[in-house]
Amino acid sequence: MVERESDSLSEVFKAVSDPTRRALLTILVQEGPLRVTDLASRFDMSLNAISKHIRVLETAGLVSRETRWREHLIAAELERTRLIDAWFRQLRSAWELRLNRLQEVLEDPET
């Protein structure tokens, strides 16, 4: 299970490593579901390039697509971001333990 979560976390980090994908996700979170063409109009790149970025976000589970006739609505799906939050919580707890131990040593150098 840990390996699977690690793979999922890697997919999420890969997806948000690109500034265009982060911008797409931010727009979708702020404005709600949008058509692919509406998203593409905000960037200085082709519709095909934006579609590729959206597919990466879809693969990572960060967006979903609803097809209505010829329109494709893209919506943010933030459930997978919990993986990042959980990972950061683990890092914080490790550092808090170290800092607590350092504080103990500084307060009583005999320990």
Biopython code that builds the backbone (N, CA, C, O; Angstrom):
import numpy as np
from Bio.PDB.StructureBuilder import StructureBuilder

atoms = [
    (1, "MET", "N", (0.829, -1.199, 0.000)),
    (1, "MET", "CA", (0.000, 0.000, 0.000)),
    (1, "MET", "C", (0.868, 1.257, 0.000)),
    (1, "MET", "O", (0.553, 2.229, -0.687)),
    (2, "VAL", "N", (1.947, 1.243, 0.757)),
    (2, "VAL", "CA", (2.822, 2.413, 0.791)),
    (2, "VAL", "C", (3.396, 2.678, -0.590)),
    (2, "VAL", "O", (3.483, 3.831, -1.014)),
    (3, "GLU", "N", (3.793, 1.609, -1.304)),
    (3, "GLU", "CA", (4.354, 1.786, -2.641)),
    (3, "GLU", "C", (3.320, 2.398, -3.574)),
    (3, "GLU", "O", (3.650, 3.281, -4.365)),
    (4, "ARG", "N", (2.076, 1.944, -3.495)),
    (4, "ARG", "CA", (1.016, 2.489, -4.352)),
    (4, "ARG", "C", (0.780, 3.967, -4.051)),
    (4, "ARG", "O", (0.625, 4.770, -4.972)),
    (5, "GLU", "N", (0.752, 4.330, -2.770)),
    (5, "GLU", "CA", (0.583, 5.736, -2.405)),
    (5, "GLU", "C", (1.763, 6.554, -2.901)),
    (5, "GLU", "O", (1.593, 7.687, -3.351)),
    (6, "SER", "N", (2.948, 5.986, -2.821)),
    (6, "SER", "CA", (4.139, 6.677, -3.303)),
    (6, "SER", "C", (4.057, 6.911, -4.806)),
    (6, "SER", "O", (4.412, 7.988, -5.283)),
    (7, "ASP", "N", (3.588, 5.907, -5.562)),
    (7, "ASP", "CA", (3.406, 6.070, -7.001)),
    (7, "ASP", "C", (2.385, 7.156, -7.297)),
    (7, "ASP", "O", (2.588, 7.977, -8.191)),
    (8, "SER", "N", (1.293, 7.163, -6.552)),
    (8, "SER", "CA", (0.259, 8.178, -6.745)),
    (8, "SER", "C", (0.792, 9.565, -6.418)),
    (8, "SER", "O", (0.507, 10.534, -7.122)),
    (9, "LEU", "N", (1.564, 9.649, -5.351)),
    (9, "LEU", "CA", (2.152, 10.927, -4.971)),
    (9, "LEU", "C", (3.097, 11.414, -6.064)),
    (9, "LEU", "O", (3.127, 12.605, -6.375)),
    (10, "SER", "N", (3.862, 10.507, -6.641)),
    (10, "SER", "CA", (4.772, 10.874, -7.732)),
    (10, "SER", "C", (3.995, 11.383, -8.935)),
    (10, "SER", "O", (4.418, 12.343, -9.579)),
    (11, "GLU", "N", (2.866, 10.758, -9.251)),
    (11, "GLU", "CA", (2.029, 11.227, -10.368)),
    (11, "GLU", "C", (1.519, 12.638, -10.114)),
    (11, "GLU", "O", (1.514, 13.478, -11.014)),
    (12, "VAL", "N", (1.090, 12.892, -8.884)),
    (12, "VAL", "CA", (0.572, 14.219, -8.541)),
    (12, "VAL", "C", (1.687, 15.253, -8.648)),
    (12, "VAL", "O", (1.494, 16.316, -9.239)),
    (13, "PHE", "N", (2.859, 14.946, -8.077)),
    (13, "PHE", "CA", (3.974, 15.888, -8.162)),
    (13, "PHE", "C", (4.402, 16.119, -9.606)),
    (13, "PHE", "O", (4.711, 17.248, -9.987)),
    (14, "LYS", "N", (4.422, 15.076, -10.400)),
    (14, "LYS", "CA", (4.779, 15.227, -11.817)),
    (14, "LYS", "C", (3.782, 16.158, -12.511)),
    (14, "LYS", "O", (4.165, 17.031, -13.289)),
    (15, "ALA", "N", (2.513, 15.957, -12.218)),
    (15, "ALA", "CA", (1.477, 16.764, -12.867)),
    (15, "ALA", "C", (1.597, 18.242, -12.501)),
    (15, "ALA", "O", (1.420, 19.110, -13.357)),
    (16, "VAL", "N", (1.894, 18.529, -11.246)),
    (16, "VAL", "CA", (1.940, 19.935, -10.823)),
    (16, "VAL", "C", (3.344, 20.531, -10.931)),
    (16, "VAL", "O", (3.569, 21.668, -10.517)),
    (17, "SER", "N", (4.283, 19.770, -11.482)),
    (17, "SER", "CA", (5.639, 20.300, -11.638)),
    (17, "SER", "C", (5.730, 21.332, -12.759)),
    (17, "SER", "O", (6.677, 22.116, -12.807)),
    (18, "ASP", "N", (4.759, 21.332, -13.650)),
    (18, "ASP", "CA", (4.764, 22.254, -14.783)),
    (18, "ASP", "C", (3.937, 23.498, -14.444)),
    (18, "ASP", "O", (2.812, 23.370, -13.960)),
    (19, "PRO", "N", (4.472, 24.698, -14.688)),
    (19, "PRO", "CA", (3.737, 25.922, -14.358)),
    (19, "PRO", "C", (2.414, 26.068, -15.109)),
    (19, "PRO", "O", (1.457, 26.618, -14.564)),
    (20, "THR", "N", (2.346, 25.590, -16.336)),
    (20, "THR", "CA", (1.087, 25.687, -17.086)),
    (20, "THR", "C", (0.025, 24.817, -16.430)),
    (20, "THR", "O", (-1.126, 25.236, -16.311)),
    (21, "ARG", "N", (0.392, 23.617, -16.005)),
    (21, "ARG", "CA", (-0.588, 22.737, -15.356)),
    (21, "ARG", "C", (-1.020, 23.297, -14.007)),
    (21, "ARG", "O", (-2.184, 23.182, -13.623)),
    (22, "ARG", "N", (-0.080, 23.902, -13.292)),
    (22, "ARG", "CA", (-0.471, 24.540, -12.027)),
    (22, "ARG", "C", (-1.441, 25.683, -12.283)),
    (22, "ARG", "O", (-2.409, 25.863, -11.544)),
    (23, "ALA", "N", (-1.180, 26.449, -13.326)),
    (23, "ALA", "CA", (-2.079, 27.563, -13.669)),
    (23, "ALA", "C", (-3.459, 27.044, -14.064)),
    (23, "ALA", "O", (-4.477, 27.598, -13.648)),
    (24, "LEU", "N", (-3.493, 25.987, -14.862)),
    (24, "LEU", "CA", (-4.780, 25.390, -15.249)),
    (24, "LEU", "C", (-5.559, 24.951, -14.021)),
    (24, "LEU", "O", (-6.748, 25.243, -13.896)),
    (25, "LEU", "N", (-4.892, 24.254, -13.122)),
    (25, "LEU", "CA", (-5.551, 23.758, -11.916)),
    (25, "LEU", "C", (-6.046, 24.915, -11.046)),
    (25, "LEU", "O", (-7.144, 24.858, -10.492)),
    (26, "THR", "N", (-5.237, 25.954, -10.932)),
    (26, "THR", "CA", (-5.638, 27.124, -10.148)),
    (26, "THR", "C", (-6.882, 27.779, -10.731)),
    (26, "THR", "O", (-7.806, 28.125, -9.995)),
    (27, "ILE", "N", (-6.908, 27.948, -12.034)),
    (27, "ILE", "CA", (-8.080, 28.541, -12.692)),
    (27, "ILE", "C", (-9.323, 27.694, -12.426)),
    (27, "ILE", "O", (-10.388, 28.227, -12.115)),
    (28, "LEU", "N", (-9.185, 26.386, -12.548)),
    (28, "LEU", "CA", (-10.340, 25.496, -12.344)),
    (28, "LEU", "C", (-10.826, 25.520, -10.896)),
    (28, "LEU", "O", (-12.030, 25.451, -10.647)),
    (29, "VAL", "N", (-9.917, 25.615, -9.957)),
    (29, "VAL", "CA", (-10.312, 25.694, -8.545)),
    (29, "VAL", "C", (-11.031, 27.012, -8.276)),
    (29, "VAL", "O", (-12.041, 27.038, -7.573)),
    (30, "GLN", "N", (-10.519, 28.093, -8.828)),
    (30, "GLN", "CA", (-11.091, 29.415, -8.575)),
    (30, "GLN", "C", (-12.414, 29.635, -9.296)),
    (30, "GLN", "O", (-13.314, 30.278, -8.757)),
    (31, "GLU", "N", (-12.540, 29.105, -10.519)),
    (31, "GLU", "CA", (-13.700, 29.429, -11.344)),
    (31, "GLU", "C", (-14.680, 28.284, -11.551)),
    (31, "GLU", "O", (-15.796, 28.503, -12.023)),
    (32, "GLY", "N", (-14.286, 27.088, -11.212)),
    (32, "GLY", "CA", (-15.163, 25.947, -11.427)),
    (32, "GLY", "C", (-14.940, 25.352, -12.813)),
    (32, "GLY", "O", (-14.039, 25.776, -13.538)),
    (33, "PRO", "N", (-15.757, 24.375, -13.178)),
    (33, "PRO", "CA", (-15.580, 23.681, -14.459)),
    (33, "PRO", "C", (-15.626, 24.636, -15.652)),
    (33, "PRO", "O", (-16.447, 25.552, -15.710)),
    (34, "LEU", "N", (-14.718, 24.392, -16.600)),
    (34, "LEU", "CA", (-14.643, 25.215, -17.812)),
    (34, "LEU", "C", (-14.440, 24.325, -19.025)),
    (34, "LEU", "O", (-13.930, 23.209, -18.919)),
    (35, "ARG", "N", (-14.846, 24.837, -20.180)),
    (35, "ARG", "CA", (-14.593, 24.123, -21.433)),
    (35, "ARG", "C", (-13.110, 24.192, -21.770)),
    (35, "ARG", "O", (-12.426, 25.154, -21.419)),
    (36, "VAL", "N", (-12.631, 23.182, -22.441)),
    (36, "VAL", "CA", (-11.226, 23.147, -22.840)),
    (36, "VAL", "C", (-10.886, 24.385, -23.657)),
    (36, "VAL", "O", (-9.824, 24.980, -23.470)),
    (37, "THR", "N", (-11.765, 24.771, -24.549)),
    (37, "THR", "CA", (-11.494, 25.942, -25.395)),
    (37, "THR", "C", (-11.394, 27.230, -24.564)),
    (37, "THR", "O", (-10.595, 28.113, -24.877)),
    (38, "ASP", "N", (-12.203, 27.331, -23.512)),
    (38, "ASP", "CA", (-12.123, 28.501, -22.627)),
    (38, "ASP", "C", (-10.794, 28.525, -21.881)),
    (38, "ASP", "O", (-10.192, 29.584, -21.705)),
    (39, "LEU", "N", (-10.349, 27.371, -21.451)),
    (39, "LEU", "CA", (-9.039, 27.289, -20.784)),
    (39, "LEU", "C", (-7.925, 27.657, -21.753)),
    (39, "LEU", "O", (-7.029, 28.431, -21.418)),
    (40, "ALA", "N", (-7.987, 27.103, -22.944)),
    (40, "ALA", "CA", (-6.928, 27.334, -23.939)),
    (40, "ALA", "C", (-6.831, 28.812, -24.320)),
    (40, "ALA", "O", (-5.741, 29.306, -24.608)),
    (41, "SER", "N", (-7.957, 29.515, -24.322)),
    (41, "SER", "CA", (-7.938, 30.925, -24.718)),
    (41, "SER", "C", (-7.131, 31.798, -23.762)),
    (41, "SER", "O", (-6.783, 32.927, -24.105)),
    (42, "ARG", "N", (-6.835, 31.298, -22.582)),
    (42, "ARG", "CA", (-6.092, 32.074, -21.586)),
    (42, "ARG", "C", (-4.578, 31.894, -21.689)),
    (42, "ARG", "O", (-3.817, 32.527, -20.957)),
    (43, "PHE", "N", (-4.158, 31.036, -22.592)),
    (43, "PHE", "CA", (-2.739, 30.733, -22.714)),
    (43, "PHE", "C", (-2.272, 30.994, -24.140)),
    (43, "PHE", "O", (-3.041, 30.896, -25.097)),
    (44, "ASP", "N", (-1.016, 31.323, -24.251)),
    (44, "ASP", "CA", (-0.433, 31.563, -25.561)),
    (44, "ASP", "C", (0.172, 30.255, -26.084)),
    (44, "ASP", "O", (1.381, 30.140, -26.289)),
    (45, "MET", "N", (-0.711, 29.283, -26.291)),
    (45, "MET", "CA", (-0.296, 27.996, -26.848)),
    (45, "MET", "C", (-1.498, 27.366, -27.527)),
    (45, "MET", "O", (-2.633, 27.810, -27.352)),
    (46, "SER", "N", (-1.238, 26.340, -28.291)),
    (46, "SER", "CA", (-2.295, 25.720, -29.089)),
    (46, "SER", "C", (-3.282, 24.946, -28.219)),
    (46, "SER", "O", (-2.978, 24.567, -27.088)),
    (47, "LEU", "N", (-4.451, 24.725, -28.768)),
    (47, "LEU", "CA", (-5.464, 23.902, -28.106)),
    (47, "LEU", "C", (-4.922, 22.496, -27.863)),
    (47, "LEU", "O", (-5.187, 21.887, -26.826)),
    (48, "ASN", "N", (-4.163, 21.992, -28.826)),
    (48, "ASN", "CA", (-3.569, 20.669, -28.689)),
    (48, "ASN", "C", (-2.602, 20.611, -27.498)),
    (48, "ASN", "O", (-2.594, 19.628, -26.758)),
    (49, "ALA", "N", (-1.802, 21.641, -27.313)),
    (49, "ALA", "CA", (-0.852, 21.683, -26.193)),
    (49, "ALA", "C", (-1.599, 21.718, -24.857)),
    (49, "ALA", "O", (-1.226, 21.022, -23.913)),
    (50, "ILE", "N", (-2.648, 22.527, -24.785)),
    (50, "ILE", "CA", (-3.447, 22.600, -23.559)),
    (50, "ILE", "C", (-4.103, 21.250, -23.289)),
    (50, "ILE", "O", (-4.159, 20.808, -22.142)),
    (51, "SER", "N", (-4.592, 20.599, -24.322)),
    (51, "SER", "CA", (-5.212, 19.274, -24.158)),
    (51, "SER", "C", (-4.221, 18.271, -23.585)),
    (51, "SER", "O", (-4.589, 17.439, -22.757)),
    (52, "LYS", "N", (-2.984, 18.341, -24.014)),
    (52, "LYS", "CA", (-1.952, 17.441, -23.476)),
    (52, "LYS", "C", (-1.722, 17.713, -21.992)),
    (52, "LYS", "O", (-1.584, 16.776, -21.205)),
    (53, "HIS", "N", (-1.679, 18.973, -21.608)),
    (53, "HIS", "CA", (-1.519, 19.313, -20.198)),
    (53, "HIS", "C", (-2.716, 18.802, -19.387)),
    (53, "HIS", "O", (-2.549, 18.285, -18.282)),
    (54, "ILE", "N", (-3.903, 18.950, -19.934)),
    (54, "ILE", "CA", (-5.104, 18.476, -19.236)),
    (54, "ILE", "C", (-5.058, 16.962, -19.075)),
    (54, "ILE", "O", (-5.462, 16.446, -18.034)),
    (55, "ARG", "N", (-4.576, 16.242, -20.082)),
    (55, "ARG", "CA", (-4.473, 14.779, -19.973)),
    (55, "ARG", "C", (-3.525, 14.362, -18.855)),
    (55, "ARG", "O", (-3.781, 13.379, -18.159)),
    (56, "VAL", "N", (-2.434, 15.101, -18.678)),
    (56, "VAL", "CA", (-1.517, 14.797, -17.579)),
    (56, "VAL", "C", (-2.232, 14.996, -16.243)),
    (56, "VAL", "O", (-2.103, 14.173, -15.337)),
    (57, "LEU", "N", (-2.981, 16.082, -16.123)),
    (57, "LEU", "CA", (-3.742, 16.339, -14.898)),
    (57, "LEU", "C", (-4.810, 15.272, -14.678)),
    (57, "LEU", "O", (-5.063, 14.872, -13.542)),
    (58, "GLU", "N", (-5.431, 14.814, -15.751)),
    (58, "GLU", "CA", (-6.423, 13.736, -15.653)),
    (58, "GLU", "C", (-5.781, 12.445, -15.168)),
    (58, "GLU", "O", (-6.320, 11.770, -14.291)),
    (59, "THR", "N", (-4.638, 12.104, -15.732)),
    (59, "THR", "CA", (-3.935, 10.875, -15.363)),
    (59, "THR", "C", (-3.584, 10.891, -13.874)),
    (59, "THR", "O", (-3.630, 9.857, -13.208)),
    (60, "ALA", "N", (-3.239, 12.054, -13.366)),
    (60, "ALA", "CA", (-2.897, 12.193, -11.951)),
    (60, "ALA", "C", (-4.132, 12.266, -11.065)),
    (60, "ALA", "O", (-4.013, 12.259, -9.840)),
    (61, "GLY", "N", (-5.311, 12.337, -11.665)),
    (61, "GLY", "CA", (-6.548, 12.409, -10.891)),
    (61, "GLY", "C", (-6.844, 13.787, -10.342)),
    (61, "GLY", "O", (-7.636, 13.924, -9.410)),
    (62, "LEU", "N", (-6.220, 14.812, -10.906)),
    (62, "LEU", "CA", (-6.414, 16.174, -10.408)),
    (62, "LEU", "C", (-7.539, 16.920, -11.114)),
    (62, "LEU", "O", (-8.029, 17.930, -10.610)),
    (63, "VAL", "N", (-7.948, 16.426, -12.273)),
    (63, "VAL", "CA", (-9.104, 16.995, -12.970)),
    (63, "VAL", "C", (-9.940, 15.857, -13.536)),
    (63, "VAL", "O", (-9.457, 14.743, -13.741)),
    (64, "SER", "N", (-11.193, 16.168, -13.781)),
    (64, "SER", "CA", (-12.077, 15.219, -14.458)),
    (64, "SER", "C", (-12.668, 15.897, -15.678)),
    (64, "SER", "O", (-12.702, 17.124, -15.779)),
    (65, "ARG", "N", (-13.128, 15.076, -16.592)),
    (65, "ARG", "CA", (-13.678, 15.585, -17.850)),
    (65, "ARG", "C", (-15.108, 15.074, -17.994)),
    (65, "ARG", "O", (-15.384, 13.887, -17.818)),
    (66, "GLU", "N", (-15.991, 15.983, -18.311)),
    (66, "GLU", "CA", (-17.374, 15.614, -18.636)),
    (66, "GLU", "C", (-17.628, 16.034, -20.076)),
    (66, "GLU", "O", (-17.427, 17.194, -20.435)),
    (67, "THR", "N", (-18.064, 15.101, -20.887)),
    (67, "THR", "CA", (-18.320, 15.399, -22.298)),
    (67, "THR", "C", (-19.810, 15.604, -22.507)),
    (67, "THR", "O", (-20.627, 14.737, -22.197)),
    (68, "ARG", "N", (-20.138, 16.757, -23.035)),
    (68, "ARG", "CA", (-21.528, 17.079, -23.398)),
    (68, "ARG", "C", (-21.529, 17.423, -24.878)),
    (68, "ARG", "O", (-21.132, 18.516, -25.283)),
    (69, "TRP", "N", (-21.975, 16.485, -25.654)),
    (69, "TRP", "CA", (-21.926, 16.615, -27.102)),
    (69, "TRP", "C", (-20.486, 16.864, -27.521)),
    (69, "TRP", "O", (-19.628, 16.000, -27.337)),
    (70, "ARG", "N", (-20.215, 18.027, -28.080)),
    (70, "ARG", "CA", (-18.853, 18.322, -28.531)),
    (70, "ARG", "C", (-18.055, 19.102, -27.499)),
    (70, "ARG", "O", (-16.859, 19.329, -27.678)),
    (71, "GLU", "N", (-18.706, 19.509, -26.428)),
    (71, "GLU", "CA", (-18.026, 20.277, -25.390)),
    (71, "GLU", "C", (-17.418, 19.339, -24.349)),
    (71, "GLU", "O", (-18.031, 18.357, -23.931)),
    (72, "HIS", "N", (-16.220, 19.668, -23.953)),
    (72, "HIS", "CA", (-15.546, 18.934, -22.895)),
    (72, "HIS", "C", (-15.361, 19.889, -21.719)),
    (72, "HIS", "O", (-14.610, 20.860, -21.805)),
    (73, "LEU", "N", (-16.053, 19.601, -20.626)),
    (73, "LEU", "CA", (-15.918, 20.421, -19.426)),
    (73, "LEU", "C", (-14.882, 19.790, -18.507)),
    (73, "LEU", "O", (-14.935, 18.595, -18.219)),
    (74, "ILE", "N", (-13.958, 20.595, -18.060)),
    (74, "ILE", "CA", (-12.889, 20.132, -17.182)),
    (74, "ILE", "C", (-13.133, 20.714, -15.790)),
    (74, "ILE", "O", (-13.374, 21.912, -15.643)),
    (75, "ALA", "N", (-13.069, 19.857, -14.775)),
    (75, "ALA", "CA", (-13.296, 20.283, -13.394)),
    (75, "ALA", "C", (-12.140, 19.828, -12.514)),
    (75, "ALA", "O", (-11.568, 18.759, -12.727)),
    (76, "ALA", "N", (-11.804, 20.643, -11.532)),
    (76, "ALA", "CA", (-10.756, 20.285, -10.575)),
    (76, "ALA", "C", (-11.258, 19.184, -9.652)),
    (76, "ALA", "O", (-12.414, 19.191, -9.230)),
    (77, "GLU", "N", (-10.388, 18.251, -9.348)),
    (77, "GLU", "CA", (-10.662, 17.172, -8.400)),
    (77, "GLU", "C", (-9.530, 17.190, -7.386)),
    (77, "GLU", "O", (-8.435, 16.703, -7.668)),
    (78, "LEU", "N", (-9.782, 17.741, -6.222)),
    (78, "LEU", "CA", (-8.699, 17.983, -5.277)),
    (78, "LEU", "C", (-8.481, 16.858, -4.265)),
    (78, "LEU", "O", (-7.649, 16.989, -3.368)),
    (79, "GLU", "N", (-9.207, 15.776, -4.398)),
    (79, "GLU", "CA", (-9.045, 14.646, -3.476)),
    (79, "GLU", "C", (-7.601, 14.147, -3.446)),
    (79, "GLU", "O", (-7.081, 13.824, -2.378)),
    (80, "ARG", "N", (-6.959, 14.082, -4.594)),
    (80, "ARG", "CA", (-5.584, 13.564, -4.672)),
    (80, "ARG", "C", (-4.566, 14.481, -3.998)),
    (80, "ARG", "O", (-3.467, 14.042, -3.659)),
    (81, "THR", "N", (-4.921, 15.745, -3.801)),
    (81, "THR", "CA", (-3.982, 16.650, -3.140)),
    (81, "THR", "C", (-3.814, 16.271, -1.665)),
    (81, "THR", "O", (-2.879, 16.727, -1.007)),
    (82, "ARG", "N", (-4.714, 15.442, -1.152)),
    (82, "ARG", "CA", (-4.556, 14.968, 0.230)),
    (82, "ARG", "C", (-3.273, 14.158, 0.377)),
    (82, "ARG", "O", (-2.687, 14.118, 1.458)),
    (83, "LEU", "N", (-2.833, 13.515, -0.698)),
    (83, "LEU", "CA", (-1.577, 12.769, -0.658)),
    (83, "LEU", "C", (-0.407, 13.693, -0.333)),
    (83, "LEU", "O", (0.469, 13.346, 0.458)),
    (84, "ILE", "N", (-0.404, 14.870, -0.951)),
    (84, "ILE", "CA", (0.664, 15.844, -0.697)),
    (84, "ILE", "C", (0.584, 16.322, 0.743)),
    (84, "ILE", "O", (1.599, 16.415, 1.432)),
    (85, "ASP", "N", (-0.619, 16.622, 1.191)),
    (85, "ASP", "CA", (-0.808, 17.097, 2.558)),
    (85, "ASP", "C", (-0.337, 16.040, 3.567)),
    (85, "ASP", "O", (0.321, 16.378, 4.551)),
    (86, "ALA", "N", (-0.666, 14.782, 3.333)),
    (86, "ALA", "CA", (-0.254, 13.703, 4.237)),
    (86, "ALA", "C", (1.267, 13.574, 4.261)),
    (86, "ALA", "O", (1.857, 13.369, 5.322)),
    (87, "TRP", "N", (1.894, 13.693, 3.111)),
    (87, "TRP", "CA", (3.341, 13.596, 3.038)),
    (87, "TRP", "C", (4.007, 14.734, 3.811)),
    (87, "TRP", "O", (4.964, 14.514, 4.553)),
    (88, "PHE", "N", (3.490, 15.958, 3.630)),
    (88, "PHE", "CA", (4.039, 17.092, 4.360)),
    (88, "PHE", "C", (3.806, 16.954, 5.866)),
    (88, "PHE", "O", (4.656, 17.359, 6.659)),
    (89, "ARG", "N", (2.672, 16.391, 6.265)),
    (89, "ARG", "CA", (2.422, 16.153, 7.701)),
    (89, "ARG", "C", (3.477, 15.219, 8.278)),
    (89, "ARG", "O", (3.959, 15.428, 9.392)),
    (90, "GLN", "N", (3.836, 14.180, 7.510)),
    (90, "GLN", "CA", (4.879, 13.252, 7.971)),
    (90, "GLN", "C", (6.209, 13.984, 8.134)),
    (90, "GLN", "O", (6.914, 13.789, 9.125)),
    (91, "LEU", "N", (6.545, 14.818, 7.167)),
    (91, "LEU", "CA", (7.796, 15.576, 7.266)),
    (91, "LEU", "C", (7.784, 16.520, 8.467)),
    (91, "LEU", "O", (8.770, 16.621, 9.197)),
    (92, "ARG", "N", (6.668, 17.204, 8.663)),
    (92, "ARG", "CA", (6.555, 18.137, 9.786)),
    (92, "ARG", "C", (6.705, 17.405, 11.109)),
    (92, "ARG", "O", (7.388, 17.892, 12.010)),
    (93, "SER", "N", (6.080, 16.246, 11.239)),
    (93, "SER", "CA", (6.148, 15.528, 12.512)),
    (93, "SER", "C", (7.575, 15.074, 12.799)),
    (93, "SER", "O", (8.011, 15.108, 13.950)),
    (94, "ALA", "N", (8.304, 14.652, 11.776)),
    (94, "ALA", "CA", (9.700, 14.250, 11.970)),
    (94, "ALA", "C", (10.536, 15.441, 12.439)),
    (94, "ALA", "O", (11.349, 15.312, 13.353)),
    (95, "TRP", "N", (10.334, 16.593, 11.814)),
    (95, "TRP", "CA", (11.086, 17.782, 12.209)),
    (95, "TRP", "C", (10.690, 18.253, 13.597)),
    (95, "TRP", "O", (11.542, 18.708, 14.361)),
    (96, "GLU", "N", (9.408, 18.151, 13.938)),
    (96, "GLU", "CA", (8.971, 18.559, 15.273)),
    (96, "GLU", "C", (9.627, 17.697, 16.340)),
    (96, "GLU", "O", (10.024, 18.211, 17.385)),
    (97, "LEU", "N", (9.751, 16.396, 16.098)),
    (97, "LEU", "CA", (10.434, 15.511, 17.045)),
    (97, "LEU", "C", (11.893, 15.923, 17.217)),
    (97, "LEU", "O", (12.401, 15.972, 18.337)),
    (98, "ARG", "N", (12.561, 16.217, 16.108)),
    (98, "ARG", "CA", (13.967, 16.642, 16.182)),
    (98, "ARG", "C", (14.118, 17.968, 16.914)),
    (98, "ARG", "O", (15.019, 18.135, 17.737)),
    (99, "LEU", "N", (13.244, 18.895, 16.615)),
    (99, "LEU", "CA", (13.321, 20.197, 17.278)),
    (99, "LEU", "C", (13.009, 20.082, 18.762)),
    (99, "LEU", "O", (13.630, 20.758, 19.582)),
    (100, "ASN", "N", (12.058, 19.237, 19.109)),
    (100, "ASN", "CA", (11.752, 19.013, 20.527)),
    (100, "ASN", "C", (12.961, 18.432, 21.248)),
    (100, "ASN", "O", (13.288, 18.843, 22.361)),
    (101, "ARG", "N", (13.621, 17.475, 20.605)),
    (101, "ARG", "CA", (14.820, 16.873, 21.200)),
    (101, "ARG", "C", (15.934, 17.923, 21.338)),
    (101, "ARG", "O", (16.622, 17.962, 22.358)),
    (102, "LEU", "N", (16.112, 18.757, 20.332)),
    (102, "LEU", "CA", (17.112, 19.817, 20.398)),
    (102, "LEU", "C", (16.802, 20.770, 21.550)),
    (102, "LEU", "O", (17.702, 21.181, 22.283)),
    (103, "GLN", "N", (15.551, 21.112, 21.702)),
    (103, "GLN", "CA", (15.154, 22.011, 22.792)),
    (103, "GLN", "C", (15.467, 21.375, 24.139)),
    (103, "GLN", "O", (15.939, 22.059, 25.047)),
    (104, "GLU", "N", (15.211, 20.076, 24.283)),
    (104, "GLU", "CA", (15.532, 19.384, 25.527)),
    (104, "GLU", "C", (17.030, 19.442, 25.813)),
    (104, "GLU", "O", (17.442, 19.692, 26.946)),
    (105, "VAL", "N", (17.835, 19.213, 24.790)),
    (105, "VAL", "CA", (19.298, 19.246, 24.958)),
    (105, "VAL", "C", (19.763, 20.634, 25.325)),
    (105, "VAL", "O", (20.626, 20.790, 26.189)),
    (106, "LEU", "N", (19.205, 21.647, 24.683)),
    (106, "LEU", "CA", (19.604, 23.028, 24.982)),
    (106, "LEU", "C", (19.185, 23.442, 26.399)),
    (106, "LEU", "O", (19.896, 24.200, 27.059)),
    (107, "GLU", "N", (18.055, 22.956, 26.855)),
    (107, "GLU", "CA", (17.579, 23.320, 28.194)),
    (107, "GLU", "C", (18.325, 22.555, 29.278)),
    (107, "GLU", "O", (18.523, 23.066, 30.381)),
    (108, "ASP", "N", (18.741, 21.323, 28.963)),
    (108, "ASP", "CA", (19.475, 20.509, 29.953)),
    (108, "ASP", "C", (20.609, 19.791, 29.224)),
    (108, "ASP", "O", (20.418, 18.671, 28.750)),
    (109, "PRO", "N", (21.765, 20.403, 29.127)),
    (109, "PRO", "CA", (22.873, 19.813, 28.379)),
    (109, "PRO", "C", (23.348, 18.479, 28.953)),
    (109, "PRO", "O", (24.106, 17.770, 28.291)),
    (110, "GLU", "N", (22.932, 18.129, 30.141)),
    (110, "GLU", "CA", (23.335, 16.862, 30.761)),
    (110, "GLU", "C", (22.602, 15.660, 30.170)),
    (110, "GLU", "O", (23.025, 14.527, 30.400)),
    (111, "THR", "N", (21.512, 15.865, 29.413)),
    (111, "THR", "CA", (20.746, 14.752, 28.850)),
    (111, "THR", "C", (21.341, 14.228, 27.588)),
    (111, "THR", "O", (20.807, 13.289, 26.997)),
]
sb = StructureBuilder()
sb.init_structure("model")
sb.init_model(0)
sb.init_chain("A")
sb.init_seg("    ")
for serial, (resi, resn, name, xyz) in enumerate(atoms, 1):
    if name == "N":
        sb.init_residue(resn, " ", resi, " ")
    sb.init_atom(name, np.array(xyz, "f"), 0.0, 1.0, " ", f" {name:<3s}", serial, name[0])
structure = sb.get_structure()
